[in-house]
Amino acid sequence: MKTAVGLTLLSRALALTNEKLEVVGQKPLLHACPSDSILQKGECQDATFGSSHDIISDVAFRSNISQFQQTLEESRKKASQVKDFPWTFWPECFSNENTTDPYCVFTDQSFASGRGIFIITTKDLAYDMLEHDAWRRPETLSRVNKYDSPPFVTHEFPGKGRGLVANKTLHRGDQIFASTPILITDSGAYDLSEAERLALLYRGVDTLPPASQKVFWELLGHFNDDPVDDRINTNNFDVSIDEEAQAAVFPEIAMLNHDCRPNAAYAFDERTMTHYVHAVRDIMPGEEITITYIDNEMERARRVKKLKRNWGFDCSCSTCTAHPSLVSESDTRLGEIAALSTILDDWTIDSEATPEAAELLISLYEQERLHANLATAYKHAAEAYSSFGKKWEAMRYARLSAEMSMLDKGFGDSDVKEMREMSLRPELSWSWKKRVGMGGKSCGCGHGH
């Protein structure tokens, strides 16, 4: 999917950094403020921010009107002079009448044992992130960013580019790799002018440790836009941090190619700021490791269209390139999966949900090779059996759902907790015997009743 850029391109990209910073003034803020003030809600206000964080009390982050006011070395020196300051460089910020708070670039080169990270967001959100275990308890990252002896090798695939191939047998649940992000960006930064937003991005890349800078420039984009923006837009993942939507770049997962029927799944652990990739079925040595870039329960035509629009390639996976008759059969199964899911989600008195319907749903998922998606099918089965008072079957499928949910949705997902509890005492779950004594009909009691 991706190929490494050479040193020539790297030098050219780095040169563009300076060019970008020089043109920031082409789109100045609508109002200029003194250097000790910042534009907020259309008015020049004192640049000293109030904060609940003791370490930044009375620490001012300076707004910039047309260009950054400090070199990287000056910024590093200023940050080092503030006791217990958590950032490697003094944050640079932009704000205008469209933004509630300034958007700044915050860099921590020591993050994740020196891998480093830069974050473009507001001051409050950036400091909230510091409360997560990734910063407060760095020992939680002991199994993260380990690539000395990976269970894969890189391989060039004709027509696809670089990908990863397993070099040993991987069983379902085996960790393939776990990565922390090298950058996180807040969509709110789009309220800045384009020149200002790009200036923050370039500054962020320049502040990463050299090894992470190299990894960033080795990423490829597909949209032929700005070199930094293109790499981020092509390779970022939407994540939720403190209930705020953010976009994060995990360079290693960018090496995985897409397949509509993948053998691996990924999930983000907010507590440790870590992106995990696990096998969702056995993967043999020599087999390519793949993930899905999209909702792979869509019919083929919609999958192909979305992949072409968002990533610029024609899907060549075996499911999309199968004989038209097989493609039609696959699309029919996907329609049946959607219909059965609706039936099993129906807890009204007219519901047709039964354990047999749940078993059919599992069979269809398996036939479609939607291995990661089995978490949902197993959950339906656990609830269906529970609703008819079938304890042991409910426990069996709840345990399977908990395992697959961790791989596909993350360790802290609510489905993991719910299915773990059901696997221990299904008779205490909300669904227990909800369909008993109704001649197969539901009592009309929904989730949580």
C-alpha positions as CSV (number, residue, x, y, z in Angstrom):
1,M,0.0,0.0,0.0
2,K,2.8,2.4,0.9
3,T,6.4,2.7,-0.3
4,A,9.2,4.5,1.5
5,V,10.3,7.8,0.2
6,G,14.0,8.3,-0.5
7,L,16.4,10.8,1.0
8,T,15.9,13.2,-1.9
9,L,12.2,13.4,-1.2
10,L,12.9,13.7,2.5
11,S,15.2,16.7,1.9
12,R,12.6,18.3,-0.4
13,A,9.9,17.8,2.2
14,L,12.0,19.3,4.9
15,A,12.8,22.3,2.7
16,L,9.1,22.8,2.2
17,T,8.8,23.2,5.9
18,N,10.6,26.5,5.8
19,E,8.7,27.5,2.7
20,K,5.4,26.9,4.5
21,L,6.4,28.9,7.5
22,E,7.4,31.9,5.3
23,V,4.0,32.1,3.6
24,V,1.9,32.0,6.8
25,G,1.5,35.8,6.5
26,Q,-0.5,35.4,3.3
27,K,-3.6,34.7,5.3
28,P,-3.3,36.9,8.4
29,L,-5.8,37.0,11.2
30,L,-8.5,39.5,10.7
31,H,-7.4,41.5,13.7
32,A,-3.8,42.1,15.0
33,C,-3.2,42.1,18.7
34,P,-0.1,43.1,20.7
35,S,2.5,40.4,21.2
36,D,1.4,39.9,24.9
37,S,-2.2,39.4,23.9
38,I,-4.2,36.9,22.0
39,L,-7.3,37.2,19.8
40,Q,-10.3,35.4,21.4
41,K,-13.9,35.8,20.3
42,G,-12.9,38.8,18.2
43,E,-11.2,40.7,21.0
44,C,-7.6,41.1,22.1
45,Q,-7.3,39.6,25.6
46,D,-4.4,39.0,28.0
47,A,-2.4,36.0,26.9
48,T,-2.1,34.6,30.4
49,F,-4.5,31.6,30.7
50,G,-6.1,30.6,34.0
51,S,-5.8,26.9,34.6
52,S,-6.6,24.2,37.1
53,H,-3.2,22.7,36.5
54,D,-0.7,23.9,39.0
55,I,2.2,23.4,36.6
56,I,0.9,25.9,34.1
57,S,-0.4,28.6,36.5
58,D,0.5,32.0,35.0
59,V,2.2,30.4,32.0
60,A,1.3,32.3,28.9
61,F,1.0,30.8,25.4
62,R,1.6,33.5,22.9
63,S,-0.6,34.0,19.8
64,N,1.1,34.7,16.5
65,I,-0.2,37.1,13.9
66,S,1.8,36.2,10.8
67,Q,4.6,33.9,11.7
68,F,6.1,32.1,14.6
69,Q,8.0,34.4,16.9
70,Q,10.6,31.9,18.1
71,T,13.0,29.5,16.5
72,L,12.9,25.9,17.6
73,E,16.0,26.4,19.8
74,E,14.5,29.5,21.4
75,S,11.3,27.7,22.0
76,R,13.1,24.7,23.5
77,K,15.1,27.0,25.8
78,K,12.1,28.9,27.0
79,A,10.2,25.6,27.8
80,S,13.2,24.3,29.7
81,Q,13.2,27.4,31.9
82,V,9.8,26.7,33.4
83,K,9.8,24.3,36.3
84,D,7.9,21.0,35.6
85,F,6.9,22.2,32.2
86,P,5.6,19.0,30.4
87,W,6.3,20.1,26.8
88,T,9.7,20.0,25.1
89,F,9.1,23.2,23.2
90,W,7.1,26.4,24.1
91,P,3.7,25.9,22.4
92,E,2.9,28.1,19.5
93,C,-0.7,29.1,18.9
94,F,-3.2,30.7,16.6
95,S,-6.6,32.1,17.3
96,N,-9.2,34.1,15.5
97,E,-12.9,35.2,15.9
98,N,-14.0,31.7,14.8
99,T,-12.3,29.9,17.6
100,T,-13.4,29.7,21.2
101,D,-9.9,28.9,22.4
102,P,-6.5,29.1,20.7
103,Y,-5.2,26.1,18.9
104,C,-1.6,25.3,19.8
105,V,1.1,22.7,18.9
106,F,2.3,20.8,22.0
107,T,5.3,18.5,21.7
108,D,6.6,15.9,24.1
109,Q,9.8,14.3,22.8
110,S,10.1,12.0,25.8
111,F,6.7,10.4,25.3
112,A,6.7,6.6,24.9
113,S,10.4,6.2,25.7
114,G,11.5,8.9,23.3
115,R,9.3,8.1,20.3
116,G,7.7,11.5,20.9
117,I,4.4,13.0,20.0
118,F,3.0,16.4,18.9
119,I,-0.6,17.4,19.6
120,I,-2.5,20.2,17.9
121,T,-5.5,21.1,20.1
122,T,-6.6,23.6,22.8
123,K,-4.6,24.0,26.0
124,D,-7.3,22.4,28.2
125,L,-7.6,19.3,26.0
126,A,-3.8,18.9,25.7
127,Y,-3.4,19.0,29.5
128,D,-6.3,16.6,30.0
129,M,-4.4,14.1,27.9
130,L,-1.5,14.3,30.3
131,E,-3.8,12.7,33.0
132,H,-3.9,9.4,31.1
133,D,-1.7,6.5,32.0
134,A,0.4,6.9,28.9
135,W,1.9,9.9,30.7
136,R,1.2,9.4,34.4
137,R,2.2,5.7,34.4
138,P,4.7,5.2,31.5
139,E,5.3,1.6,32.6
140,T,1.9,0.8,31.0
141,L,3.7,1.2,27.7
142,S,6.2,-1.6,28.3
143,R,4.7,-3.8,25.6
144,V,4.3,-1.0,23.1
145,N,6.4,0.1,20.1
146,K,8.5,-3.1,20.2
147,Y,9.8,-3.9,16.7
148,D,13.1,-5.6,17.3
149,S,11.8,-9.0,16.4
150,P,8.4,-8.5,14.8
151,P,6.2,-11.4,13.7
152,F,6.2,-10.1,10.1
153,V,8.4,-8.9,7.3
154,T,7.8,-6.1,4.8
155,H,7.1,-7.2,1.2
156,E,6.4,-5.4,-2.1
157,F,3.2,-6.6,-3.7
158,P,2.9,-6.0,-7.5
159,G,0.2,-3.4,-8.0
160,K,-0.3,-2.9,-4.3
161,G,3.0,-1.6,-3.0
162,R,4.4,-2.4,0.5
163,G,2.6,-4.7,2.8
164,L,3.4,-7.0,5.8
165,V,3.7,-10.8,5.6
166,A,3.6,-13.1,8.6
167,N,6.9,-14.8,9.3
168,K,5.5,-17.2,11.8
169,T,2.1,-18.7,12.7
170,L,-0.2,-16.2,14.4
171,H,-3.2,-17.5,16.3
172,R,-6.4,-15.7,16.9
173,G,-5.8,-13.1,19.6
174,D,-2.0,-12.8,19.0
175,Q,-0.7,-9.3,19.1
176,I,0.9,-8.3,15.8
177,F,2.0,-4.9,17.0
178,A,1.0,-2.0,19.3
179,S,1.8,1.6,18.6
180,T,1.5,5.0,20.2
181,P,0.7,7.9,17.9
182,I,3.3,10.3,16.7
183,L,0.8,13.0,16.2
184,I,-2.8,13.9,17.2
185,T,-4.8,16.7,15.6
186,D,-8.0,18.3,16.6
187,S,-10.6,18.9,13.8
188,G,-11.3,22.3,15.4
189,A,-8.1,23.6,14.0
190,Y,-9.8,23.9,10.7
191,D,-11.4,27.0,12.1
192,L,-8.0,28.6,11.6
193,S,-6.9,30.0,8.3
194,E,-5.3,27.3,6.1
195,A,-1.9,28.9,6.3
196,E,-2.0,29.0,10.1
197,R,-3.2,25.4,10.4
198,L,-0.5,24.2,8.1
199,A,2.1,26.2,10.0
200,L,1.1,24.4,13.2
201,L,1.4,21.0,11.4
202,Y,4.8,21.8,10.0
203,R,6.0,23.0,13.3
204,G,4.8,19.8,14.9
205,V,6.7,17.6,12.5
206,D,9.8,19.7,13.0
207,T,9.6,19.1,16.7
208,L,9.4,15.3,16.6
209,P,12.5,13.3,17.4
210,P,14.6,12.6,14.3
211,A,13.6,8.9,14.1
212,S,9.9,9.8,14.2
213,Q,10.3,12.6,11.7
214,K,11.9,10.0,9.3
215,V,9.0,7.6,9.9
216,F,6.5,10.4,9.2
217,W,8.1,11.4,5.9
218,E,8.2,7.7,4.8
219,L,4.4,7.7,4.8
220,L,2.7,8.3,1.5
221,G,-0.3,10.4,0.6
222,H,-2.9,9.8,-2.1
223,F,-4.4,13.2,-2.7
224,N,-1.5,15.2,-4.1
225,D,-2.2,18.0,-1.6
226,D,0.2,19.7,0.8
227,P,3.0,17.2,1.7
228,V,2.2,17.2,5.4
229,D,-1.5,17.5,5.2
230,D,-1.7,14.7,2.6
231,R,0.2,12.3,4.7
232,I,-1.9,13.0,7.7
233,N,-5.2,12.8,5.8
234,T,-4.3,9.5,4.2
235,N,-3.0,7.8,7.2
236,N,-4.9,9.1,10.2
237,F,-7.4,7.2,12.4
238,D,-10.3,8.7,14.1
239,V,-10.0,8.2,17.9
240,S,-12.0,9.5,20.9
241,I,-9.9,11.1,23.7
242,D,-11.8,12.5,26.7
243,E,-15.0,12.2,24.7
244,E,-13.5,14.5,22.0
245,A,-13.0,13.3,18.4
246,Q,-9.4,13.5,17.4
247,A,-7.3,12.2,14.4
248,A,-4.1,10.3,15.2
249,V,-1.4,8.9,13.0
250,F,0.1,5.5,13.9
251,P,2.8,5.0,11.2
252,E,3.2,1.2,11.6
253,I,-0.5,0.4,10.8
254,A,-0.1,2.4,7.6
255,M,2.0,-0.5,6.3
256,L,-1.0,-2.9,6.4
257,N,-2.9,-3.3,3.2
258,H,-6.7,-3.4,3.0
259,D,-8.8,-6.5,2.5
260,C,-12.6,-6.6,2.7
261,R,-12.2,-9.9,4.5
262,P,-9.1,-9.2,6.7
263,N,-7.3,-11.5,9.1
264,A,-6.4,-8.8,11.6
265,A,-8.3,-6.1,13.5
266,Y,-7.3,-2.9,15.3
267,A,-8.5,-1.0,18.4
268,F,-7.5,2.1,20.3
269,D,-6.9,2.0,24.0
270,E,-7.4,5.6,25.2
271,R,-5.9,4.9,28.7
272,T,-2.5,4.1,27.2
273,M,-2.9,6.1,23.9
274,T,-2.1,2.8,22.1
275,H,-3.3,1.4,18.9
276,Y,-3.4,-2.4,19.0
277,V,-3.4,-4.8,16.1
278,H,-4.3,-8.5,16.7
279,A,-5.0,-11.5,14.6
280,V,-8.7,-12.4,14.4
281,R,-8.0,-15.8,12.9
282,D,-5.0,-18.0,12.4
283,I,-2.5,-16.5,10.0
284,M,0.0,-18.8,8.4
285,P,3.7,-17.9,7.6
286,G,3.9,-16.3,4.2
287,E,0.4,-14.9,4.4
288,E,-0.2,-11.2,4.1
289,I,-1.5,-9.5,7.2
290,T,-4.5,-7.3,6.3
291,I,-7.1,-5.0,8.0
292,T,-10.2,-3.3,6.6
293,Y,-10.2,0.4,6.0
294,I,-14.0,0.6,5.8
295,D,-17.2,-0.8,7.0
296,N,-16.8,-4.2,5.3
297,E,-20.5,-5.2,5.8
298,M,-21.4,-2.9,2.9
299,E,-22.3,-4.5,-0.5
300,R,-19.4,-4.8,-2.9
301,A,-20.3,-1.7,-5.1
302,R,-20.3,0.6,-2.1
303,R,-17.1,-0.8,-0.7
304,V,-15.3,-0.3,-4.0
305,K,-16.6,3.2,-4.5
306,K,-15.6,4.3,-1.0
307,L,-12.1,2.8,-1.2
308,K,-11.5,4.6,-4.5
309,R,-12.8,7.9,-3.3
310,N,-11.0,7.9,0.1
311,W,-7.7,6.0,-0.7
312,G,-7.4,6.2,-4.5
313,F,-7.2,2.5,-5.3
314,D,-9.4,-0.2,-6.9
315,C,-9.9,-3.0,-4.4
316,S,-8.3,-6.2,-5.6
317,C,-9.2,-8.5,-2.6
318,S,-10.6,-11.9,-3.5
319,T,-14.1,-10.9,-2.4
320,C,-14.3,-7.9,-4.7
321,T,-12.7,-9.6,-7.7
322,A,-14.7,-12.8,-7.5
323,H,-17.0,-14.0,-10.3
324,P,-20.1,-11.9,-10.6
325,S,-22.2,-14.8,-9.4
326,L,-20.2,-15.1,-6.3
327,V,-20.2,-11.4,-5.7
328,S,-24.0,-11.4,-6.0
329,E,-24.2,-14.3,-3.5
330,S,-22.0,-12.4,-1.1
331,D,-24.1,-9.3,-1.4
332,T,-27.2,-11.4,-0.6
333,R,-25.6,-12.8,2.5
334,L,-24.7,-9.3,3.6
335,G,-28.3,-8.3,3.2
336,E,-29.4,-11.3,5.3
337,I,-26.9,-10.3,8.0
338,A,-28.4,-6.9,8.2
339,A,-32.0,-8.3,8.3
340,L,-31.2,-10.8,11.0
341,S,-29.4,-8.2,13.1
342,T,-32.5,-6.1,13.0
343,I,-34.7,-9.0,14.1
344,L,-32.4,-9.9,16.9
345,D,-32.3,-6.3,18.1
346,D,-36.1,-6.3,18.3
347,W,-37.4,-6.6,21.8
348,T,-41.0,-5.8,21.2
349,I,-43.8,-8.3,21.7
350,D,-43.8,-9.0,18.0
351,S,-40.2,-9.9,17.8
352,E,-39.3,-13.0,15.8
353,A,-35.9,-13.3,17.4
354,T,-34.8,-16.9,18.4
355,P,-31.6,-18.7,19.2
356,E,-31.9,-20.4,15.8
357,A,-31.9,-16.9,14.1
358,A,-28.7,-16.0,16.1
359,E,-27.1,-19.3,15.0
360,L,-27.9,-18.5,11.4
361,L,-26.3,-15.0,11.8
362,I,-23.1,-16.5,13.1
363,S,-23.1,-19.0,10.2
364,L,-23.4,-16.1,7.7
365,Y,-20.6,-14.1,9.3
366,E,-18.4,-17.1,9.1
367,Q,-19.3,-17.9,5.5
368,E,-18.5,-14.2,4.6
369,R,-15.2,-14.5,6.5
370,L,-16.1,-11.5,8.6
371,H,-14.1,-12.8,11.5
372,A,-13.7,-9.6,13.6
373,N,-17.4,-8.8,13.1
374,L,-18.2,-12.1,14.9
375,A,-18.1,-10.1,18.2
376,T,-21.5,-8.7,17.3
377,A,-22.9,-12.0,16.1
378,Y,-21.8,-13.7,19.3
379,K,-23.4,-10.9,21.4
380,H,-26.7,-11.4,19.6
381,A,-26.5,-15.2,20.3
382,A,-25.6,-14.7,24.0
383,E,-28.6,-12.4,24.4
384,A,-30.9,-14.6,22.4
385,Y,-30.1,-17.7,24.5
386,S,-30.3,-15.7,27.7
387,S,-33.7,-14.3,26.7
388,F,-35.0,-17.9,26.6
389,G,-33.3,-18.9,29.8
390,K,-30.6,-21.0,28.2
391,K,-27.8,-20.5,30.7
392,W,-24.9,-22.5,29.3
393,E,-25.3,-21.4,25.7
394,A,-25.6,-17.8,26.8
395,M,-22.3,-18.2,28.8
396,R,-20.6,-19.8,25.8
397,Y,-21.4,-17.0,23.4
398,A,-20.9,-14.2,25.9
399,R,-17.3,-15.5,26.4
400,L,-16.7,-15.6,22.7
401,S,-18.1,-12.1,22.2
402,A,-16.0,-10.7,25.0
403,E,-12.8,-12.0,23.4
404,M,-13.6,-10.8,19.9
405,S,-14.9,-7.4,21.2
406,M,-11.5,-6.8,22.8
407,L,-9.7,-7.4,19.5
408,D,-12.1,-5.4,17.4
409,K,-13.4,-2.7,19.7
410,G,-10.8,-2.4,22.5
411,F,-10.2,-3.6,26.0
412,G,-12.4,-1.0,27.6
413,D,-15.4,-1.2,25.3
414,S,-18.8,-1.4,27.0
415,D,-19.6,-4.7,25.1
416,V,-16.5,-6.3,26.7
417,K,-17.7,-5.5,30.2
418,E,-21.3,-6.5,29.5
419,M,-20.3,-9.9,27.9
420,R,-17.9,-10.6,30.7
421,E,-20.6,-10.2,33.3
422,M,-23.0,-12.3,31.3
423,S,-20.4,-15.1,30.9
424,L,-20.3,-15.3,34.7
425,R,-24.0,-14.9,35.7
426,P,-26.3,-14.7,32.7
427,E,-29.4,-14.9,35.0
428,L,-28.4,-11.5,36.3
429,S,-28.3,-9.9,32.8
430,W,-31.0,-7.6,31.6
431,S,-32.0,-10.1,28.8
432,W,-32.5,-13.1,31.1
433,K,-35.8,-14.9,30.2
434,K,-37.2,-11.9,28.5
435,R,-38.8,-14.1,25.9
436,V,-39.9,-17.0,28.1
437,G,-43.6,-17.7,28.6
438,M,-44.6,-15.6,25.6
439,G,-44.9,-18.4,23.1
440,G,-41.7,-17.2,21.5
441,K,-42.8,-13.6,21.7
442,S,-40.9,-11.0,23.5
443,C,-42.2,-9.3,26.7
444,G,-41.5,-6.0,25.1
445,C,-38.8,-5.2,27.6
446,G,-35.9,-3.5,26.0
447,H,-32.2,-3.2,26.9
448,G,-31.8,-2.0,30.5
449,H,-35.3,-3.0,31.6
